[in-house]
Amino acid sequence: MDSTAPAEGPGSAAIAPASGKTAANVARKAGLISFVFVMYSYTTGGPFGLEDQVTTSGPGMTLLYHLLLPLFWCIPISLVSAELTTAMPVEGGFYRWTRAAFGDFWGFLAGWWNWSASFLLGGAYAVLFTDYVAFYFPRLTVGEHYLIAVTTIAAITYVNVRGIGAVGRVATVLEILILVPVAAMCVLSVRMWHHNPFVPLMPPHKPTFEVFGVGLALGLWLYAGYEQLSTVAEEVENPQRSYPSALAVVVPLSIATYFLPTACALAALGNWESWHTGYFPRAALLIGGTWLGVAMTGAAAITNISLLNSTVLTSTRMPFAMAEDGYLSPFLTRVHPKFATPWLAILLSAVIYCALAWHSLTQLISVYIWLRIATSVLTVLSAWKLRHVRPELPRAFRIPWGNAGLAYAVIAPLLMSFVAMIASDKFGLRWGPVALLAGPMAYLVFRRRTVEPS
């Protein structure tokens, strides 16, 4: 049988890996609590990163984004992910869902776009962590800065080679260290509440569409990735139950993580025009004094380690799954003899992160948004398609409210994606489509040439 097409139509492809073997067959699996912390560390990590939204979109609009945007973005995507994970709990997650729904070409694009997007994040998180370290050691040279970034990547790579259990334990510790100073700032701010955090709704004298578009794009980035943990479904205990349960905890926790510290700081300080990247440590300093400012700076630094830790876990299963299906070299399907993890795929990704850690990649986040949106769109469309072509798949969790619920889970993210793309900045509008077009070119180079057994 020619493996360039699915065996029995698109609905039959990718339900099981080509080789029938996965890294999770003998690996120790993560329990629900560890999985919750891993998911939270990937999708949120902490409140850091939204500060620019306050000045570009206004304090009121920022807070409304964090109350309303989840209804049209991460909640419907979470519902889709929960249903498809219970139907197809396979390594590679949404990559294999897309391949099962739409065939090899679109499945490859889902995997390739996602893996490519991780390169932009992996190096950026290491650089941003080192930027915060420079707060404590301001005389770091360029070489020392790069060495710290590479050392950070190496340490997180080692944790990931040891498996999802080690990743979960590290994520749990890191998130506790992050959330304690954040909670302290919220509590201490109460005595200083003298301002309405929703005023003004938008910055005066700014074009409405510019305010709306920029804030929306940043909001989609902050609430992206709820389908990403599906890539490690086979490494989680009872994924049909654990995945929906984890989402039920993580989604409201993420909303609270962004909304509460922002509202508390604005109500206490009222200086929305002073907000900029990395402002939360400054807000903590003004609210709680030096000790809280230093603690919040440490929490911001740790957030980047936590994000890197979970990014390596979720993104490195993608080349492993694609190699199993015959797209990439079988070299990447080798698992560690002791930890049963795809260690060569992990090492390859880490090397690329190190290569990109020379420079700050904040501008390239606008390109990442295009790749992230593209994979999310394919994910929600796969839920719709598989309801029609594979209705017999067992679904321990189904999107509620019947066809109306399915329509909501598909249409809402599509509308948000369209608005975010047309509202991208000039760099994103220029290079986002280029990053997407690289996917079909890669497919022509790497399309499967192996023959699967009939």
C-alpha positions in Angstrom: 0.0 0.0 0.0 1.3 3.5 -0.9 1.7 5.3 2.3 1.4 8.8 0.8 -2.4 8.4 1.2 -4.4 7.1 4.1 -5.3 3.4 4.0 -9.1 3.7 4.1 -9.8 7.4 3.6 -8.8 10.2 5.9 -10.8 8.9 8.8 -8.6 5.8 9.2 -5.2 7.5 9.2 -3.2 8.3 12.3 -5.4 6.6 14.8 -2.3 4.5 15.7 1.3 5.2 15.0 2.9 3.5 12.1 5.2 1.3 14.1 2.7 0.5 16.8 5.3 1.6 19.4 5.4 4.8 21.4 7.6 6.3 23.9 4.8 5.9 26.4 4.6 2.1 26.2 7.0 1.6 29.0 7.5 5.1 30.4 6.2 6.0 33.9 3.0 8.0 33.4 2.0 11.2 35.0 -0.9 11.4 37.4 -3.7 14.0 37.3 -2.0 16.5 39.7 1.3 16.5 37.8 -0.6 16.8 34.6 -2.5 19.8 35.8 0.7 21.6 36.7 2.3 20.7 33.4 -0.8 22.0 31.5 -0.9 25.2 33.5 2.8 25.8 33.1 2.5 25.5 29.3 -0.7 27.5 28.8 -0.2 30.2 31.5 2.8 29.9 33.8 2.0 33.3 35.5 0.6 36.7 34.8 3.7 38.0 33.1 3.5 39.0 29.5 0.2 40.9 29.5 1.6 44.3 30.7 1.8 45.9 27.3 -1.9 45.1 26.8 -2.8 47.6 29.5 -1.2 50.6 27.7 -2.0 49.5 24.1 -5.7 48.5 24.7 -6.4 50.4 27.9 -7.0 49.0 31.4 -10.8 48.5 31.0 -10.5 46.7 27.7 -7.6 44.5 29.0 -9.7 43.3 31.9 -12.7 42.7 29.6 -10.5 40.7 27.3 -9.5 38.4 30.1 -13.2 37.9 31.1 -14.6 37.5 27.6 -11.9 36.2 25.3 -11.8 32.7 26.9 -15.4 32.2 25.9 -14.4 32.6 22.2 -11.0 31.1 22.3 -9.5 28.8 24.9 -12.8 27.4 26.2 -14.1 26.1 22.9 -10.6 24.8 22.0 -10.5 23.1 25.4 -13.9 21.4 24.7 -12.6 20.2 21.3 -9.4 18.9 22.9 -11.2 17.1 25.6 -13.5 15.3 23.1 -10.8 14.3 20.7 -8.4 13.2 23.5 -11.0 10.8 24.8 -11.7 9.5 21.3 -8.0 9.2 20.2 -5.6 9.4 23.1 -2.5 9.0 21.0 1.1 10.4 21.0 1.2 13.3 18.7 -2.4 14.4 19.7 -3.8 17.1 17.4 -1.3 16.2 14.6 -2.8 12.7 14.4 -6.4 14.0 14.8 -5.9 16.3 11.8 -4.3 13.5 9.8 -7.2 11.2 10.6 -9.7 13.9 9.7 -8.2 15.4 6.5 -5.4 13.1 5.4 -1.6 13.2 5.2 -1.1 16.7 3.8 -3.0 18.6 6.4 -1.8 16.3 9.2 1.8 17.0 8.2 1.1 20.8 8.2 -0.4 20.6 11.7 2.7 18.8 12.9 5.2 20.9 11.0 3.7 24.3 11.9 3.6 23.3 15.5 7.1 22.1 15.7 8.3 25.2 13.8 6.4 27.5 16.2 8.2 25.8 19.2 11.6 27.0 17.9 10.4 30.6 18.2 9.4 30.0 21.8 12.1 27.7 23.1 14.9 30.1 22.4 12.9 33.1 23.5 12.1 31.7 26.9 15.8 31.0 27.6 16.7 34.5 26.5 14.0 36.1 28.6 15.0 34.1 31.7 18.6 35.3 31.2 17.3 38.9 30.9 15.7 38.6 34.3 19.0 37.1 35.7 20.7 40.3 34.4 18.6 42.3 36.8 20.6 40.7 39.6 23.9 40.7 37.7 23.8 43.8 35.5 27.4 43.4 34.2 26.8 40.2 32.2 28.7 40.2 28.9 27.0 39.0 25.7 28.9 35.7 25.9 27.9 35.2 29.6 24.3 36.0 28.7 24.3 33.3 25.9 26.1 30.8 28.2 23.4 31.1 30.9 20.7 30.7 28.2 22.3 27.6 26.8 22.9 26.1 30.3 19.2 26.7 31.1 18.2 24.9 27.9 20.6 22.0 28.8 19.2 21.6 32.3 15.5 21.6 31.1 16.5 19.1 28.3 17.9 16.8 31.0 14.7 17.0 33.0 12.6 16.2 29.9 14.8 13.2 28.9 13.9 11.8 32.3 10.2 11.8 31.3 6.9 13.4 32.0 7.0 12.5 35.7 10.2 14.6 36.2 8.7 17.4 34.1 5.6 17.3 36.3 7.5 17.5 39.5 9.6 20.4 38.3 6.5 22.2 37.0 4.8 21.8 40.3 7.7 23.3 42.3 8.2 26.1 39.8 4.5 27.1 39.7 4.3 27.3 43.5 7.4 29.6 43.6 5.7 31.8 40.9 2.2 32.0 42.4 3.2 32.7 46.1 4.5 36.3 45.4 1.6 36.9 42.9 -0.9 36.0 45.6 1.0 38.1 48.2 0.8 41.2 45.9 -3.0 40.7 45.4 -3.6 40.4 49.2 -1.3 43.4 50.1 -2.9 45.6 47.4 -6.4 45.5 49.1 -5.4 48.3 51.5 -4.5 50.5 48.6 -7.6 50.2 46.4 -8.6 53.7 45.5 -9.0 53.5 41.7 -11.5 52.0 39.3 -9.4 49.4 37.4 -11.8 49.6 34.4 -11.2 53.3 33.8 -10.4 54.4 31.1 -11.9 51.6 29.0 -9.6 52.4 26.1 -6.6 54.8 25.6 -7.9 58.2 24.4 -7.0 59.4 20.9 -6.1 56.0 19.6 -7.8 54.4 16.6 -10.4 51.8 17.8 -9.4 49.1 15.4 -5.7 49.4 16.4 -6.6 49.2 20.1 -8.9 46.2 19.4 -6.6 44.3 17.1 -3.3 44.6 19.1 -4.9 43.6 22.3 -6.8 40.7 20.8 -3.6 39.3 19.2 -1.8 39.4 22.5 -4.8 37.9 24.3 -4.9 35.0 21.8 -1.3 34.3 22.5 -1.8 34.3 26.3 -4.7 31.9 26.0 -3.2 29.6 23.3 -2.0 26.1 23.6 -4.9 24.2 25.3 -4.8 21.5 22.7 -1.0 21.2 22.9 -0.9 18.7 25.8 -2.7 16.2 23.7 0.7 15.4 22.2 1.6 13.5 25.4 -1.8 11.8 25.9 -0.2 8.3 26.0 2.1 9.4 28.8 -0.7 10.3 31.1 -2.6 8.0 33.4 -6.2 7.4 32.1 -6.1 10.3 29.6 -9.8 9.9 28.7 -10.5 11.0 32.3 -7.4 13.1 33.1 -7.5 15.5 30.1 -11.0 16.8 30.6 -10.5 17.0 34.4 -7.2 18.9 33.9 -8.9 21.4 31.6 -11.7 22.0 34.0 -9.1 23.1 36.6 -6.6 24.9 34.3 -8.9 27.1 32.3 -10.5 29.0 35.2 -7.1 29.1 37.0 -5.6 30.7 34.0 -8.3 33.3 33.7 -7.8 34.2 37.4 -4.1 34.3 37.0 -4.3 37.0 34.4 -7.3 38.9 35.7 -6.8 39.2 39.4 -3.2 40.5 39.6 -3.9 43.0 36.9 -7.1 44.3 38.5 -5.6 44.4 41.9 -2.5 46.4 40.8 -4.5 48.8 38.7 -7.0 49.4 41.6 -4.1 50.1 44.0 -1.8 52.2 41.7 -4.0 53.6 39.0 -1.0 54.2 36.8 -2.1 52.3 33.7 0.0 54.6 31.4 3.2 53.4 33.1 2.7 49.7 32.3 5.1 48.0 30.0 6.9 44.7 29.5 8.0 43.4 32.9 6.0 45.9 34.9 4.6 43.4 37.5 7.8 43.4 39.5 7.6 47.2 39.6 4.0 47.0 40.7 4.9 44.5 43.5 7.7 46.9 44.6 5.2 49.8 44.9 2.7 47.7 46.7 4.8 45.5 49.1 8.2 47.0 49.2 11.6 45.8 48.2 11.2 42.2 49.3 8.1 41.7 47.2 9.6 43.4 44.2 12.6 41.1 44.3 10.4 38.1 44.9 8.2 39.1 41.9 11.3 39.5 39.7 12.4 36.0 40.7 8.9 34.7 39.9 9.0 36.3 36.4 12.4 34.7 35.8 11.1 31.3 37.0 8.0 31.6 34.7 10.3 31.5 31.7 11.9 28.3 33.0 8.5 26.8 33.6 7.3 27.7 30.1 10.5 26.3 28.6 10.1 23.1 30.6 6.6 22.4 29.3 7.3 23.6 25.8 10.1 21.0 25.4 7.8 18.3 26.7 4.9 19.0 24.3 6.7 20.1 21.2 9.3 17.3 21.0 6.6 14.6 20.8 5.7 16.1 17.4 8.9 15.1 15.5 8.8 11.7 17.3 5.2 11.1 16.1 5.9 12.4 12.6 9.0 10.2 12.3 6.9 7.2 13.4 4.5 8.0 10.5 7.4 8.1 8.0 7.8 11.8 7.4 11.0 12.4 9.3 14.0 10.2 9.8 13.4 7.0 11.8 16.4 8.1 13.8 14.0 10.4 15.8 11.9 7.4 16.9 14.6 6.0 19.2 13.7 6.1 22.8 15.9 6.3 25.9 16.8 2.8 27.2 16.0 3.8 30.8 13.4 6.5 30.7 11.6 5.5 27.4 11.4 9.1 26.2 12.1 10.3 22.6 15.5 11.6 23.7 16.9 12.2 20.2 13.9 14.3 19.2 14.4 16.2 22.5 18.1 16.8 21.9 17.5 17.9 18.3 14.9 20.5 19.4 17.2 21.7 22.2 20.1 22.2 19.7 17.8 24.4 17.6 16.7 26.4 20.7 20.4 27.0 21.5 21.0 28.2 18.0 18.2 30.8 18.3 19.1 31.9 21.8 21.6 34.5 20.6 19.0 37.1 20.1 15.7 38.3 21.6 12.8 36.9 19.7 10.0 39.1 20.9 9.3 40.5 17.4 8.9 36.9 16.1 6.1 36.2 18.5 3.9 37.9 15.9 5.0 35.1 13.5 4.4 32.5 16.2 0.8 33.7 16.4 0.2 32.8 12.8 1.6 29.3 13.3 -0.3 28.8 16.6 -3.6 29.9 15.1 -3.2 27.7 12.1 -2.8 24.5 14.2 -5.7 25.6 16.4 -7.9 26.1 13.4 -7.0 22.6 12.1 -7.7 21.1 15.5 -11.3 22.5 15.8 -12.1 21.6 12.2 -10.9 18.1 12.9 -13.5 17.8 15.7 -16.2 18.7 13.2 -14.9 16.4 10.5 -14.4 13.4 12.7 -18.0 13.7 14.1 -19.0 13.0 10.5 -16.5 10.5 9.2 -15.8 8.6 12.4 -19.0 8.8 14.5 -18.3 5.4 16.0 -15.2 6.5 17.8 -15.8 6.1 21.6 -16.0 9.6 23.1 -16.0 9.4 26.9 -16.4 13.2 26.8 -18.5 15.0 24.1 -18.8 18.7 23.5 -22.1 19.6 25.3 -25.2 21.1 23.7 -25.3 18.8 20.7 -24.8 20.3 17.2 -25.1 23.8 18.6 -22.2 23.2 21.0 -20.1 21.7 18.3 -20.8 24.8 16.1 -19.9 27.1 18.9 -16.6 25.2 19.5 -15.6 25.5 15.9 -17.0 28.8 14.7 -15.9 31.0 17.7 -12.1 30.2 17.3 -12.4 30.6 13.5 -13.8 34.2 14.0 -11.2 35.1 16.5 -8.4 33.7 14.3 -9.6 35.8 11.3 -9.7 39.0 13.3 -6.3 38.4 14.9 -4.6 37.7 11.6 -5.9 40.8 9.8 -5.0 42.9 12.9 -1.4 41.7 13.0 1.4 44.2 13.1 3.4 44.8 9.9 6.1 42.2 10.8 3.5 39.5 11.4 1.6 40.4 8.2 4.8 40.1 6.2 6.4 37.0 7.7 3.4 35.1 9.1 2.2 33.9 5.7 5.8 33.0 4.8 6.1 30.8 7.8 2.8 29.1 6.8 3.9 28.6 3.2 7.0 26.9 4.4 4.8 24.0 5.6 3.7 22.8 2.1 7.3 23.2 0.9 8.5 21.0 3.7 5.8 18.5 2.8 7.1 18.1 -0.7 10.6 17.5 0.8 9.6 15.1 3.6 6.4 13.4 2.3 6.3 9.8 3.3 8.0 7.3 1.1 7.7 4.3 3.3 5.2 1.5 2.7 3.0 0.5 5.5 1.9 -3.1 6.0 -1.6 -3.8 4.6 
